[in-house]
C-alpha cells in the first residue's frame, strides 16, 4: 500500500510538471521544440518509468503515420514544412529524437564541439556488423584512423579507378540489352547494387569478384534489420533482439557478410600490389610507426564495403530514375557527355571535369533523394543555435535533408550554378555530411556516379514507367519499397551502330554460304 501511495504521488507530481517540461507538445503543435527536450532531466529522475502515461497519445499517432509503406518520407517533408526549424519525434515511450532541417541549425549541429557522433544507442546496433570503423568510432581512435586512411583517397589513388568502374558499368549495361530490345520495364536497384559491389571489390581490394548474389542480399538484409531494430522499441534490448527471429537473421547475415570478405581473401589481396584501399590499410603507420591492428583493418574493410556499396547504389539508381523522368535534362546530359568523350567508348579520368551539367543533375538528384536521409548526433553538452534556442546535453539529434529550397519538388539542376549557389548556405545541401566527420570517400562516390551515368546515357535512352512510381522508405540508406523501375531503348547512335554491325554479320554469313 505504501508503494502504491508513493507511485500515485509521483504520478500526480509528474503530471503537474509535465506541461512545463513538454510545453504541452501534444496539444500545441506550434510549441518550442527545445522545451520538449527538457524531459531528459525528468528521465534522469525516479519518474522515468512513468513517462509511458503521458506519451501514449503522441507515440500512437506517430506509429500510425510512420508505417514503412512508402509514405514516411512524405510525412517527414510535411512536418518539415510545418516546423521550419526542427521537430521532435518519439520512437516508443522512452526514445526521442530532435529532427533538424534548417541549414543554420545543421551548421551548428555538424560543426559543434559539443556533439558526439557515436552514442550508446543507434550506432551500437551497427557494431556487430561493421565493427569499430570510421562510421561508428569516436575520439582519438577516430582521429587516428581518419589520418591513416586519408591517403587512400588521394586523387593519384582514385585516378586508376575510373577504368575499373567503367568496366563494371559496361558489364551491367551489357546485361540490359534484352530490356532495350523489348522496351520492358525492369527493376533498377538490384542491377546497380551488383555493379557497385563489383566496383568496390575491384577498386578497394584489387579483387575481381563474381558478385555472389548471397553477398548482395546480405548487405540489403543487414540494413533492413538494423533499421527495424532502431524503430522497434523492444528490440533496443540486446537480450530481446538476440532471442527474436530478426536477431537470428541478423547474426546469420553478419556471418555471411564477414565470410564474403574472407572469401575474397585478405591474404590473397595482400599479394596484389596495385595501390588500393586495402594497401593503404596494411601499410598505414602513425607518427609512432604503429599500424592498424587486424581487428581495425577488418572493421574498416566492412565499413567501406557498406558505405561504398549500398549508399552509392541508392544514389545512382535514383539519379537514373530522375533522368528518366526528365527527358529534356537527360538529353542535355547525353549531348554534353558525347561531346566530352570525343568519339571514345568509355569515359576517362580527364573527362570527369568536362561534364558540369551532368554533375549538376547528379547533385539535384541527391538533393531530391539523399542516399543517407539523416545524420545522427548526440549532444555531450548544451548547444545553442543561431536564434538563441538551446538543446541540453544528452539529446539525440538527426540532421534531415528536407530541401530548404524554392520549389523543392521541381527537378532543376540550375540550382547548382555558381551564381545560384553563392548566396545559399553551404549547409542547405550536404549529401556527404559536413564538418570534421564528412564522408572520407565522397570524391570516390561522385566519380563513380559520373562514370556510370556517362556510360549509361551514351548507350541508352532512359524512359519513365508511370505505372510503377517508387515508394520511398528512409532507412539507413534510402530505398524504394517496390523497387525503382524504368524502361530503356538504345540511343540513336548506338542503334545505328548495332544495325550496321548486324548487317555486316549478315553479309559475311551470306558470303560464306
N, C-alpha and C positions, 0 to 999 in steps of 0.2 A: 504493500500500500504506500509506503514511503517513496519507493521508486516511482510508482505511478504518479503520486503527487508532484514529485520533483520533475518528472517528464512533462506533465501538464504545465507546470510553472515555466519551464524552459521554453515550451512551445509558445505559450502566451507572450513571453518576453521577446521571443524570436520574431513572432508575427508583428509585434509592436515596432521592432527595429527594422522590419523588412522594407517599408516604404522609403525609409531614409537610405537604406543600403542599395536598393534597386531603383530608386526613384520611380517606383511603380511602373517597371518596364512593360509589364503585360498590358496595363490599361492605357498607357500613354505612349503611342508608338513614336512620338517626336521627342522622346526623352534624351537626356545627356547620357550617351553610352558609357562614359567613363564612370559615372556613378554606379552603373550596374556592376562594374567590376569590383566595387568595394565589398562584394560578397566574399571575396577571398579572405578578408580579415575575419568574417564570421566563420568561414570554413576552417580557420585555424583554431577556433574555439571549440568548446564541448558540443556546440549545437550542430556540428557537421552532419550528423545522422538525421537531422530534421529537415534538411534542405529539400527533400523529396516533396514535402507537403505544399510548398509554395510554387514549385517549378513544374508541377504536373501539366497544368494548362498549356504553358509555353512549349514544353517538350512534346506533348501530344500534337500540338499544332504543327511543330516543325517536322516531326516524323511523318505526319500525314502529307506534307508537301514535298519533302525530300525522299522520294520513293525509288530513286535509281531507275526511272522509267523513261529517261531521255529528256525530262523537263527540268531537272535540277539546276542546270546551268542557267536556264531562263529565269528561274526563281531568284538565283543569286544576282543576276543582272537587274531584275526588277527591284530587289531590295537595295541594290547599289544606287539605283535612280531615286529611290525613296529616301535613302540616307546617304547624302553626297560625300560624307567623310569616312564613316565606318559604321559597323553594326555588329552586335554580339550574337552568336549562335550557340545554343546548348545542345550537346550530344549526351543524352542521358541526364540524370538529375545532378551530377557532380562535376561534369566537364564542360567548360565554357571557352569559346574562342572569340577573340575580337578580330573581326574581318575588316582589314584596312584596304582602301582602294583609292584614296585621294593621293596624287603624286607627292605632295609635300609631307603627308603622313608617311608614305612609303619611304621617302628620303630619310626621315627621322629614324624609322624602324631599321632600315637596311644599313645605315651608316653609324648608328649609335653604338657607343662602347658599353651601353647598359643592357645589351641583349645577348642571349646565349643561343647559338644555332642548334645546340643539342640539349635535349631535356630528357627527363626520365619517363616520358610518355610515348609520343608517336615514334620517335627515331629508334627507340628500343625494339619496336616491332620489326624493324628492318635488320637489326644486328645479326640475328641467326642466319640471314641470307647473305648480306654483303659485308659483314664484319665491321671493324672499326676503320673504314676507309675515309677518304676526304669528305664524303657526303655527311657522315654522322659523327666524325671525330671532332674534337674541340681543344682549345687551349694550345699548349706548347706542342702537343702531338700533331695537331692540325697544321700549325705554322711550319713545323719541321718537314712534314710530308709535302706541303704545298711548295716549299722551297726546293725540295729534292725533285719533285715531279715537273715543275715549270719548264725545265729544258726539253722535256719530251714533247712540248707543243710549240717549239721554235719553228719558224717558217721553213728552215732548212730541213727539219724533220718532216714537216707536213707536205712539202713540195712533191715528193715521190708518191704520196698517197693519191694524188689526183688520177693517175693512170689506174691504180688498183680499184678505186671507186668506179671509174668508168667501165672497167671490165665486169665488175659485179652488176652495174646497171645494165650493161649490154646483155648479160645472161638473163636478167629479169625481162627486158624488153623483147628478147627473142621468144620467150615463153608467151608473150602477149600476141603473137602473130595470129593464133587461132581466133582470138577475140576480135582482132582487127578485120578479119575476113568475114565474120558473121555479124558484126555490129551488136554482139550480145553484151548485155550489162554484166559486169563482174565485180567482185569484191576486191578492193584495192589494198587494204591494210595488210593482209596476210602475205601478199607478194612483196610488198615493200619491207615488211619485217624480216623476211628471209634475206632480202638483198642487203639490208643494213647489218644483219648478223654476219653475213658473208664478208662485207666490207670491214667490219670491226675486227674480224679474225685475221684478215689479210694485213690490214694496216697496223694494228696494235700488237699482233703476236706472230706475224710472218707465217701464218698458217692457212693453207688452202683447205678450207672446210667444205664439206658437202652440205652444210646447213641441215643437220639432222632435224627432222620435224619435232622430235621429242624436246630438243633444246628450245625451240621457239615456243611450244606450248607451255613449257616450264616457266619462262620469263613472264608470259601473259598471266599464267596461273598465280605466280607469286605476287605480282602487282595487284591482282584482283583480291587475293586472300588477305594481303596486308591492309588494303583499304577497307575490306569487310570487317576486319578486326578493329580498325580505327573507329568505324561508325557503329559498331555493336558493343554496347556498354558492358555486358557480362564478359565479353572476350578480352576486356582490358586486364582481367585476372589471368596470370600465367597458368595457373592450375586449371581454370575453366577452359581456356583455349587449348591447352595441351590435351585435355581429355575429350575434346569435341571432335567430330568428324572433320571439321575445317582445319583444326590443328594437326590432325593426322595427315591431311592432304598437303598442308604447308611443309611439314617436316619431310615428307616424301619428295615434294618438288625441290626443296633445298638440296636434298641428297643428289637428285638428278642434275641440278644446276652445277653443283660442285664436281660431280662426275664428268659433266660435259667439259669443264675447264681442264680436269686432269686428263681426259681422253685426248685433248688437243696438246697435252704434253708439255709441262714446263721444262722438263729435261730436253725434249726434242727441240723446243723453241730456242733454248739457250745455245744450241749448236748452229742456229741460223744467225748470220752476222749482219744482216741488213738492219740498219738502225731503226728501231721501232720503240713503241711504248714500253714493252717488256724489257728491252735492252736498257732503257733508262732506269727502270726499277732495279734491275740487277746490278747496275754499275753505279748507282747514285751513292754519293758519300757526302756527309756533312763536314763542318769545319773541324771536327774531331776524327775525321776519316772513318766514321761509323756509317754502315749502310742500313738498309731496311731488313728487318727480320723476315723469316719465311712467312710468318703469320701476317705481317704487314703487307707483304707482296701479294699474298692470296686475297687479302681484303681489297687492295687497290685494283687487282685484276677483276674481281667480282663487281666492284663499284663501276669500273669503266665498261664492263660488259653490259650492265644495266643502263647506265646513263648514256652510253654511246650507241646503244642499240634501240631500245624501246622509245625513248624520247625523240630521237631523230626520225624513227619510222612514223611516229604520230605526226611530226611536223611535215615531212614530205608528203604523206598521204593527204593531209588537209590542204597543202599547197596545190597539189594536182587537182583536188576537188574544187578549190576556189577558181582555178584557171578554167576548169571545165564549165563552171557556172558563169564565167565572164569571158566569152569567146573573143571580144574585141581586145581585151588586155592580153589574152593568150596569143593572139596573132601578132601583137606588137612585140611580145617577148620572143616569139619564134623568128620574126624578121631580124631582131637585134642579135639573136644567137647565130643565125645563119651568116649574118654579116661578120660577126666576130670570128667565126670558125674559118672563114675564107676558103671554103671547099673541103676542110678536113672532116673526117668522120667522127672524131672524138675531141672533146674539149680538153685543153691542157692548162697547166698552172698559170701561164701568162695570160690566158683568155678570161680568167675569172674576174679580172678588173675591167673587162670590156663590156660587161652586161649590166649597166647600172639600173635600167628599167626593170629587168628581171629580178634584180636584187630588191628593188622597192616592192615588187609584187610578193616576193618571199616574206619581206617584213610585214606587209599588210595582212598576209595570211596568218602569220604568227601573232599578229595583234588580235585578229578575229578568233583564232583557235590556238591559244597558247599551249604548247605541248605539256608544260608543267603549270597547271592552272593556279597554284598557290605556293607561297614560300612561308614556311613555318619558322617562327622565332619565339623565344621565351625571355621575358624581361628579368634581368637579375637585379635591377634597381629601378626606381621610378624614372620614367622618361616623359619629357614634356614636348608636346607638339607645337607647331607654329602659332596656334590660336590660344595657347595657354593651358589647354586641357592636359591632364596628366594621367598616365596609366601606372598603377602601382607595380611594385616588384612581384615576380612570381606569376605573371599573367601570360597565357599563350596568345600569340597574335599570328594571324595569317595575312600575308600581303596578297590580295586577289587582283587579277587583271581584268577589270570590268570596264575598260575602254572609256577613259575621260576625254573623248574626242567629240567633235561636231559630227552629227550623223553617223554614230558609231557602227550601225549595221550595214552601211554602204561600203562596198569594196572600192577603195580609192587609193591606189599606190602613190599618187602625187602628194599625199600627206607627208611623205618622207623625202621630198625635195629639200635641199638645204635651206632654201628661203622659207619653206613652210615649217621647218623644224626648229629654226633658230630661236623663236620666241616660246617654244614649248619646253616644259620641264623635261629633263632627261629621264626622270623617274616616271613619266607617263607611259613609257614603253621599255620594259626591262625583261625581255623574254629569257635572258640568261642571268637573271638576278643582277645585283649591283653591290657596290662596296667591296670590302676585302674578301667576301665569300662568293664573289661572282663565279660563274662557270669557267673552270680552267680549260675546258675543251670547246669553247664557243666558236673559235676560228675553225676548228676541225668540223664542227657541226654545220656552220654556214657554208663552208667549202663543199661538203657532201651534198647539201641541199641544192647548191648551184649546179654542181656536176649532174646530179640526177635529173633536175628539171631541164637542163640544157639537152641532155641526151634524149629525154622523153619527147620534148617538143620538136626536136629535129626529125623524129621518126613518126610521131603520131599526133593526130588531132584529137583532143580530149572533148568529150560530149557529156553533158549532164544527163542523168537519169532522173527526171522529175517525179517518178513514181516511188523512188526509194531515197528519200531525204535522210541524212544521218541523224540519229537521236543521240545527242551529246551527253556523255556521262563524265563528270570531272572526278577522276580518281587520282592516284599518284601521278599518272600520265593521262592526258586527255584521250578518250576513246569514244567510239560510237557503239551504241547498244546493238544496232542492226547492221554494223559494218559501214564501209564507205564505198558506194557503188558508182561507177562511171561507165561510159561506152567510149570506144576508140575507133579510129579508122586511120589508114596511112595518110601522111601528108602528101600533097600533090607531087612533090619532088621524089619522095620515097616510092609513091605509087608508080610514077613513070619509070623509075629505076627498076622496080620489080617487074613491071610489064616488059621492059626491054630485056631483062635477064631471062624471063620466062620465054620470050620469043626466040632469043638466041639459043637457049637449051633445046627448044622445039626444032629449030632449024638444024642444029647439029645432029639431033636424033633422026630427023628425016633423011639427012645426007648419009648417015651411017647405014640406013636401011637400003 
